[in-house]
Amino acid sequence: MELSEKFSFQGEIDVAAGAVVSKQIIKNEKGNVTLFAFDKGEGLSEHTAPFDALVMIIEGEAEIIIGGTSHQLKANENIIMPANVPHALKAVQAFKMVLVMIKA
C-alpha cells in the first residue's frame, strides 16, 4: 500500500474459490491491520489472540463465534473480539473483512 494514497478496502482483495485470502495493510510493533476475503463456507477454526481485535465486515455475511456465542454480521457491521477468548469465523456468504489488532 502506498502511504498518503487513497484506496478502497473492497478493491484491494478478491474472493478466491474455496479459499481464505489475506493481505496485510499495516504491520508494526504496535499492531496490525489485515484485509481478509472468505469464500462461502470457508472460515477460521476456533483460536485465541492475546489482544482485542476489531472486525469490520465490508462485504457479504459472516458468522463470528466468540466464547461460544454466535453473532451474524453483514456489510457495515462490526464487532470486537476480546483478548484471550476463543473465537471462530465462517462465511455465511462470501465476505470481506478488515481485522484491526492493537497491542497493549
Secondary structure, 3 states (H helix, E strand, C coil): CCCCCCCCCHHHCCCCCCCEEEEEEEEECCEEEEEEEECCCCEEEEECCCCCEEEEEEECEEEEEECCEEEEEECCCEEEECCCCCEEEEECCCEEEEEEEECC
